[in-house]
Amino acid sequence: MTKNSIALLCALVLTACGPAAPDMDDLAREYLYLELSMGLHDSGHVDAYFGPAELKAAAEETALSLDQILTASADLAERLAAIDTGDDEMFGMRIAGLIARLQALDMRIAINKGEFVSFDDESMALFGSAAPDNDAAHFDTILQELDALLPGDAPLSKRVEDFNNQFVIPLDRLPDVFEAAMAECRKRTLLHIDLPEGESFTIEYVNDKPWSGYNWYQGNSISLIQVNTDFPIYISRAVDLGCHEGYPGHHTFNALLERNLVNDAGWLEFSLYPLFSPQSLIAEGSGNYGIDLAFPGAERADFENAVLFPLAGLDAETADRYYEVAALTGQLNFAGNEAARDYLNGEITREEAAEWLQTYGMMREDKSLQRTRFIDTYRSYVINYNHGKAMVADYVERDGADIDERWARFEAMLSSPMLPADLE
């Protein structure tokens, strides 16, 4: 970095280059500069940014190397750790959150430099938690239940696929089904959470992606939600994605963080969402748990049977068994963690990971190969969906909380700088 570049950085992020100690706004700007600098090396690192444009321009102009970002990150973390937060709990959480984000940034730098880190160590550094390790016997028990539910001579995965194919939403009916599902998810969320005025979203249908759905938060309480149509989309995915990507999931989470932490509290660091950070465990965990929160008990099945099945032109006669199958296959979601853990640790090949997903994740061959693409791209991120959901559920439902208390805890979680450790 040249002397002029260093001077520009000091002027823009107001680091401790002068005699006065930096305030939290200065430190937040310095942090944002480093995350934006990392985004130049890793296109998927910055998931959303709606902060000061001059910080992004500065990052692009100075173009720090990975080693320079790492050095600056360590220096910033040391200064943050030296701050006395006193008895201010929220201030303490803010400092802890910034340090945890910097630790995650350091891990992403190591990964981008090709350094080997075990799956569990990586997930701890990035997301603040490690998922439980389940062996094949754990999943075999679930497969036995599925086998009894769908008897036959064909391989179990084929029986599950053939049965679920009765519940595929025709492509020409996707918009109507998804819009109805999203509207219901939003209506139910608004009964419990006061969302920012003017919040909105748009839906796009896309192809050739490693994920099934994605929320691209735009700032100002606006989201772009994309749905991947590469593979058959089952009727239950409408509510899944409506809640997870929208209400009370990602769109709600991001809108609340922007309003409560960025706009009201002035915590500038939350104007950037680093995908590989502890925030993602809470984001994905709350997105998945939000489905059950918005549609408790039999309410989801009742809504889908009454509204979505007719819109999709599907027969609800065997819907009860469909939900039984879905509940069991949902328990197999943790099988994806094992495939990713062993694959990224170098213990199995890509082909073996795909075979494991076909056997224990009930995935068709092409879908399992798509999942290995996801693992290549997002690595230990896979734990955030299932392990994250389990952690969020335990926190929200603790001590037998009733439905109102669950919503209150859920909203507080989405409006604060909580870390995964705070859920325990």
C-alpha positions, 0 to 999 in steps of 0.5 A: 500500500502506498503512503497516499493510500494509507492517508486516504484510508485514515481519512475515510475510516478515521482510524487511530492515525491521529492523537484522538482515540476513535469512537465506535462510528470510526471503528465501524467504518474501519471494519466495513472497509476491511469487509468490503476489501475482502469482497474484492477477493471473494465475490460471495463474501459481502451478501448485502451492503447499503452503507456509505458509498465512499467506503466501497470506493476506498476499498476498490481504490486501495485494493488491499491484499489478503495479507494486508486485510489480515494484518489490519483485522488483527489490529482492529480486533486488538483495539476492540478487545481493549475497550471497557464496556462497563455494565452496558450489556448491549455495548458489550454485545456490539463489541463481541459481535464485531470481534466475532465478525473479524475472526470470521473474516480471518478464517475466510482469508485463510480459506481463500489462501488455500490453507486447510482447516477442519470442517468443525474448526472452520464452522466454529470460526465462521459461524460460532458453532459446530454441528453434532456428528451423526453416524450412518446408524442414526439415519438408518433408523429414519430410513426404516420409518420411511421404508415402512411408510412407503413400502415397495420393491424399488429403492427407497429413494426412488419410492420417495421421489415417485411419491413426492412427484405427485406434489410438484407445482407446475411451472406455469402455476408457480407465481400464483402459488408463491405469491399466495404463500408469501402473502400468508406468511407476511400476514401471519408475521404482521400479527406479531412483528411491526415491520418498517413502513414501505417494506417490500420484495419482488420475486424472480424465477431463475436457473443454474444456481447451487441453491433453491432460493435466495434473498438479496437484501437491497436496503431500505427494507426492500428485498429481491427474492430468487427461486431456482427452478432447475428441479421440481418444486414441491407444494411444501416449498412455497411456504418453506421459501415464503417464510424462510426468504421472506416473513418472518425469515431473511427479509424480516431479519434484515429489515429489522436490523436496518431499522433498529440497529443501523437507523435507530441505534446508529450501528453502521457495521450492520449496513453490511451482511458478511455471508460467512459470519455468525450472523448467518447461523442466526439468519438461516436458523431463524429462517427455517424455524420461522416456518414452524413459528408462523404455521404452528401445529396443523395450521400449515397443512390446513392452509396448504390444503385449502389454498395452495393445493387448488392453486397448484391444481394438485389433489390433496387426497394423499396429503396426510401421507405427504406431510408424514414423508416430509417430516421424516425426510426433514430429519435427514437434513443433517445428513448433508452436514456429514457429507460436507464434513467428510468431503471437505476434510478430504475423507471422501470424494465428491462422488462418494459425497453425492452417493451419501446424499442419495442414500441418506438425504433421499436426493436424486442423483442430479440433485445430489451433484448440485448439492456438492456444488453448494458445498464447494461454494459455501463449505461449512455454511450447510450447518446453519440451516439445520443446526442453526434451526435447532439452536434457535428453536431451543432458545425461543421455546425455552422454559415452555414459552407460549406462542406470544412469548416465542414471537417476542423472543424471536423478534428480540433476537432479530433486532439485536447483535446476538451471537450463536453463543447467546442462544445457548 
